[in-house]
Amino acid sequence: MINTVNTTPTSPSNYKQGIIDYYSEAGMDYEPWSRRFNMHFGYFRLGVNPFNREAMLDEMNNQALSRLQLSLNKANTLLDLGCGVGASGRFIVSNTELVTVIGATIVPWQVKKAKELSTDREFQERLTFELMDYCKLPLANQSIDGAYALESSCYDKGKDKRRFLEESFRILKPGARLVVADGFTKGEKHTRLFNFLYRKVCKGWMLDDFAGVDVFVKAMRDIGYEDIQVQDASWRVALSVMYVPWVSLKYFFSKIFLNKSDMKIEMGHFVAPVFGMLMGLHRSQYGYHIISARKPIKQDRQ
Ligand SMILES: C[S@@+](CC[C@H](N)C(=O)[O-])C[C@H]1O[C@@H](n2cnc3c(N)ncnc32)[C@H](O)[C@@H]1O
């Protein structure tokens, strides 16, 4: 075992621009993964058809929604922190009556595409998309009834994602919950093979670092979150991960067939999920977690 050597840190502005460029260029490449543009892994439970990938992807949205523990007989405003092109927001609005969702992303292309995909009447009044950095939200303190981040909090810098967690805490109303679903490293010592895969995955998805589960939970506690619930959902997402090689190969050969000369982004897009799958086999060093927590009703700070 050796200590983790993470990806080379980049300056904050280059880092943010890298994410924007990546998602602007690779945006449409998520369509072969999900016709509804769910840009995350799926969640399996009894009753969800494992041969229907889209159903498992939607179930992940459902899991996030249920962990927010909303009282659904009153109006709630939710914030989707790192909304992609809005699939989770569309799912939530379609499956609830009084919930409004604001989607936040730093990628202008995603805001435009999310709006194009959300023109149905049911979405018009209850779903908006804004160009917003989840580390610096232009929202008032205590203005949001619940927030979730599906495979997006990993983009905050550092292993504890502290800026993301602090900003989420600030905008949540007392008693409101935050739900995060993402890959997390475990422990501090990692093998050479794991580090090799880790660096490839981070590079392919333009990430500095995944969160470490222990430091992330500790940061939550330090900030003031309570009722922190941690589920290692690796086996729940495993069935959807098994679709990765097939979808990635299909995607890669379709790009070769189109005779694209510069395949850099596509290569990263192909390599990251496949290496991510291998990385996920290192169960003692990495796992997919769903973590939720509540902002206390009575607070010492803020
Ligand atoms: C893998 S995608 C997940 C999208 C969406 N949550 C879903 O599951 O369909 C990661 C998202 O995080 C967003 N993101 C990364 N850094 C961000 C930041 N600082 N503020 C807001 N969004 C960010 C990206 O723009 C992208 O939309």
PDBQT file of the ligand as one rigid body, heavy atoms in Angstrom, charges set to zero:
ROOT
HETATM    1  C1  LIG A 401     -21.828  14.173 -14.037  1.00  0.00    +0.000 C 
HETATM    2  S1  LIG A 401     -22.740  15.671 -14.218  1.00  0.00    +0.000 S 
HETATM    3  C2  LIG A 401     -24.181  15.258 -13.282  1.00  0.00    +0.000 C 
HETATM    4  C3  LIG A 401     -25.381  16.032 -13.740  1.00  0.00    +0.000 C 
HETATM    5  C4  LIG A 401     -26.701  15.749 -13.016  1.00  0.00    +0.000 C 
HETATM    6  N1  LIG A 401     -26.574  15.865 -11.591  1.00  0.00    +0.000 N 
HETATM    7  C5  LIG A 401     -27.261  14.401 -13.375  1.00  0.00    +0.000 C 
HETATM    8  O1  LIG A 401     -27.131  13.494 -12.550  1.00  0.00    +0.000 OA
HETATM    9  O2  LIG A 401     -27.835  14.256 -14.464  1.00  0.00    +0.000 OA
HETATM   10  C6  LIG A 401     -21.881  16.849 -13.193  1.00  0.00    +0.000 C 
HETATM   11  C7  LIG A 401     -22.513  18.233 -13.162  1.00  0.00    +0.000 C 
HETATM   12  O3  LIG A 401     -21.860  19.026 -12.158  1.00  0.00    +0.000 OA
HETATM   13  C8  LIG A 401     -21.839  20.360 -12.629  1.00  0.00    +0.000 C 
HETATM   14  N2  LIG A 401     -20.879  21.172 -11.874  1.00  0.00    +0.000 N 
HETATM   15  C9  LIG A 401     -19.549  20.974 -11.722  1.00  0.00    +0.000 A 
HETATM   16  N3  LIG A 401     -19.024  21.948 -10.953  1.00  0.00    +0.000 NA
HETATM   17  C10 LIG A 401     -20.040  22.783 -10.607  1.00  0.00    +0.000 A 
HETATM   18  C11 LIG A 401     -20.132  23.968  -9.820  1.00  0.00    +0.000 A 
HETATM   19  N4  LIG A 401     -19.070  24.507  -9.243  1.00  0.00    +0.000 N 
HETATM   20  N5  LIG A 401     -21.340  24.548  -9.687  1.00  0.00    +0.000 NA
HETATM   21  C12 LIG A 401     -22.454  24.028 -10.290  1.00  0.00    +0.000 A 
HETATM   22  N6  LIG A 401     -22.416  22.908 -11.032  1.00  0.00    +0.000 NA
HETATM   23  C13 LIG A 401     -21.236  22.291 -11.205  1.00  0.00    +0.000 A 
HETATM   24  C14 LIG A 401     -21.498  20.197 -14.083  1.00  0.00    +0.000 C 
HETATM   25  O4  LIG A 401     -21.780  21.368 -14.787  1.00  0.00    +0.000 OA
HETATM   26  C15 LIG A 401     -22.415  19.027 -14.448  1.00  0.00    +0.000 C 
HETATM   27  O5  LIG A 401     -23.669  19.539 -14.762  1.00  0.00    +0.000 OA
ENDROOT
TORSDOF 0
